Amino acid sequence: MQRNASLERWRQDRAPLPAEHHASERKARIVFALTVATMVIELVAGWLTGSMALLADGWHMGSHAAALGIAAFAYSFARRHAESERFSFGTGKVSALAGFASALLLAVVAVLMAVESVQRLLQPVTVRFDEAMVVAVLGLAVNVASALLLSGGRTAGHDHDHHGHDHGHHHDHNLRAAYLHVVADALTSVLAIVALAAGKWLGWVWLDPAVAIAGSVLIGWWAWGLLKSTGLVLLDASDDSSLEAEIVQRIEADADNRVADLRLWRIGGDQRALILSVVTHQPRSAEHYKALLSGMTGLEHVTIEVFVCQDEPCITHART
């Protein structure tokens, strides 16, 4: 259905893609290519040398390659459909969906890594340490390069969000998931090198699968944290009580307004949608109440409902 051009000024735009979206997409594609190439090398070398730690590293590379492929696809999909009428609030949540899928893959990797390592503890195999160590160092170099690429200019460290509150990280769950995957690979590469060195010079063959088990526990913990954070976004959970309190304070400082209902949720990245119900004896236009929230730039989609209070002045009642 074609929209009437005269109504466009009352229509709210969809949440825009973050400014760093294109750069993140390019980084994800480069890291995906590097990961696939290294995965093939490590799996072949691990099978030839008999190293469990090296095979585990290769398996992780494979799963992470799939996750990085998901990340690259998610960026491309979000960009191509950013203005589509099919997505009411834009495509910002594609990042959280991709992050959730990647976290599931990360959890599966951790479980498979632990199971196979326990089997190797019970049934040790001969390991060709020299060859395995060379490939493990190669894998570590690729992982470190990938992690540096994904973290370069990345705001997942210490950013201030749109309304001035410091929340400690930027909410690009897709990039965060990709970063965790390559960091997990780097960790298993380090563990593989340590285990292979101990096996070669100290004869501690058991350390090879043992460190793989320790690594699987840490990777599982990372996966759980990512599942929780992305799951909350996908379920439209409220995650910022300080921002809610600031919204209420701004609205209720005007006239005898009282906030009867407030719904605040992420629609992608640091952008949020807001539905607000105001009860007052002195009703004004929706634009008046939106103006009270001016400067809170992360509120990309704001809907205001105004109800006339029929009881005694609202200002005499404390808000519950």
Secondary structure, 3 states (H helix, E strand, C coil): CCCCHHHHHHCCCCCCCCCCHHHHHHHHHHHHHHHHHHHHHHHHHHHHHCCHHHHHHHHHHHHHHHHHHHHHHHHHHHHHCCCCCCCCCCCCCHHHHHHHHHHHHHHHHHHHHHHHHHHHHHCCCCCCHHHHHHHHHHHHHHHHHHHHHHHCCCCCCCCECCCCCECCCCCCHHHHHHHHHHHHHHHHHHHHHHHHHHHHHHCCCCHHHHHHHHHHHHHHHHHHHHHHHHHHHHCCCCCCHHHHHHHHHHHHCCCCCEEEEEEEEEEECCEEEEEEEEEECCCCCHHHHHHHCCCCCCEEEEEEEEEECCCCCHHHCCCC
